[in-house]
Amino acid sequence: NWTVTVRGDGSLQGFSLPPAPDLPGARLYDGTPTASAVVLNGQYRADGQYTRVIVPTQTGTLNLPPIEVIAFSPSQGEYVT
């Protein structure tokens, strides 16, 4: 599994990972995301876990590309990567 954890000070409603890339030597399948939110010390915090299952289709080494996520940061007042 390839798990990405997202944490922020805004809602994760509607958030999803960018489309899975085509990888030579493997297929990727999206799992079921989980998300939670709490207010700690007067600050809102949301956490989400997004999983992709990696299924090899040939032997060898697989290099996973980075995942870039662009989201609006309420605390910064702008979109961040």
SVG drawing of the C-alpha trace seen along z (x, -y; Angstrom):
<svg xmlns="http://www.w3.org/2000/svg" viewBox="-17 -35 32 46">
<polyline fill="none" stroke="black" stroke-width="0.4" points="0.0,0.0 1.0,-3.6 -0.5,-5.7 -0.7,-9.5 -1.6,-11.4 -3.1,-14.9 -3.4,-17.3 -4.7,-20.8 -6.7,-23.5 -9.6,-23.3 -12.2,-20.8 -11.1,-17.8 -14.7,-17.4 -14.4,-16.8 -10.6,-16.3 -9.0,-13.5 -5.6,-12.6 -4.6,-13.6 -5.3,-10.8 -3.0,-7.8 -0.1,-7.9 0.5,-5.2 3.5,-3.2 5.4,-0.7 5.6,2.5 2.6,1.8 -1.1,1.0 -2.5,-1.4 -6.0,-1.2 -7.5,-3.7 -8.6,-2.5 -11.3,-3.9 -10.2,-7.3 -10.7,-8.0 -11.0,-11.5 -11.6,-13.0 -11.7,-16.4 -11.3,-17.8 -11.0,-21.2 -7.8,-21.3 -7.0,-24.3 -9.5,-26.3 -8.1,-25.3 -9.7,-23.2 -7.6,-20.3 -8.5,-17.7 -6.7,-14.5 -7.2,-12.3 -5.6,-9.0 -5.7,-8.1 -4.4,-4.7 -3.4,-3.4 -2.9,0.3 0.2,1.2 -0.1,4.4 3.2,5.3 2.8,6.6 6.5,7.4 9.6,8.1 12.1,5.3 12.3,2.1 9.4,-0.4 10.1,-4.1 7.0,-6.0 6.7,-9.6 6.0,-12.3 2.4,-13.3 1.8,-17.1 -1.4,-18.4 -2.6,-21.9 -5.0,-23.1 -6.3,-26.4 -4.8,-27.2 -7.1,-29.3 -4.3,-30.3 -2.1,-31.5 -5.0,-32.8 -3.7,-31.3 -3.3,-28.1 -0.3,-26.0 1.4,-23.0"/>
</svg>
